[in-house]
């Protein structure tokens, strides 16, 4: 990855984070145990939000994109890593 591409992505994410309203601290995402997921795999295919590259860009999941930025905004103060660090790792 070229450094200026990473910088542009970081700047874009920072601009989006600055435009968001704050998020309630009552939200949580739980991991579904594999044993339960195997009972009905379709029940655990994303319908509202996706994480990672596998379902990126699907129209039916776009409504939750802003919420993903809200969660990132809430996560960043709780980690020792900077946004730049996270983008660098995600790109490798």
C-alpha positions in Angstrom: 0.0 0.0 0.0 1.3 3.4 -0.8 1.6 5.8 2.1 -0.5 8.5 0.5 -3.4 6.1 0.0 -3.3 5.1 3.6 -3.2 8.8 4.6 -6.2 9.6 2.4 -8.1 6.7 3.9 -7.3 7.8 7.5 -8.2 11.4 6.7 -11.5 10.2 5.2 -12.4 8.1 8.2 -11.4 11.0 10.6 -13.7 13.4 8.7 -16.6 10.9 9.0 -16.0 10.4 12.7 -16.0 14.1 13.4 -19.4 14.5 11.8 -21.2 11.8 13.9 -23.3 12.3 17.0 -22.3 10.4 20.1 -23.3 6.8 20.7 -24.9 5.3 23.8 -22.6 3.2 25.9 -25.3 0.5 26.2 -24.6 -1.1 22.8 -22.8 -4.4 22.5 -22.1 -7.0 19.8 -22.0 -10.6 20.9 -20.2 -13.5 19.1 -22.5 -16.4 18.2 -21.1 -19.7 19.3 -20.2 -22.0 16.4 -22.4 -24.8 17.8 -25.4 -22.5 17.6 -24.4 -21.1 14.2 -24.2 -24.5 12.6 -27.9 -25.3 13.5 -29.1 -22.7 11.0 -26.3 -21.0 9.0 -28.7 -18.7 7.1 -29.9 -17.2 10.4 -26.4 -15.7 10.8 -25.8 -14.3 7.3 -25.8 -10.5 7.6 -29.0 -8.8 6.8 -28.4 -5.3 8.2 -24.7 -4.9 8.8 -21.5 -6.7 7.7 -18.0 -6.6 9.0 -15.0 -7.4 6.8 -14.8 -7.7 3.1 -17.0 -10.6 2.3 -20.3 -8.7 2.1 -19.0 -5.2 1.4 -21.0 -3.1 -1.0 -24.3 -5.1 -0.8 -27.1 -2.6 -1.1 -29.3 -4.1 1.6 -26.5 -3.6 4.2 -25.7 0.1 3.4 -28.1 1.6 6.0 -25.8 0.5 8.8 -22.6 2.0 7.5 -22.9 5.1 9.6 -23.4 3.0 12.7 -20.1 1.2 12.0 -18.4 4.6 12.1 -20.1 5.3 15.4 -18.8 2.0 16.8 -15.3 2.8 15.6 -15.6 6.3 17.2 -16.5 4.6 20.5 -13.8 2.0 20.2 -10.8 4.2 19.4 -10.5 5.8 22.9 -10.4 2.3 24.4 -7.5 1.0 22.5 -3.8 1.7 22.6 -3.7 1.8 18.8 -4.2 4.8 16.6 -6.6 4.9 13.6 -3.4 5.0 11.4 -2.2 1.8 13.1 -5.5 0.0 12.6 -5.7 1.1 8.9 -2.2 -0.1 8.3 -2.9 -3.5 9.8 -6.2 -3.9 8.0 -4.5 -3.2 4.7 -1.8 -5.9 5.2 
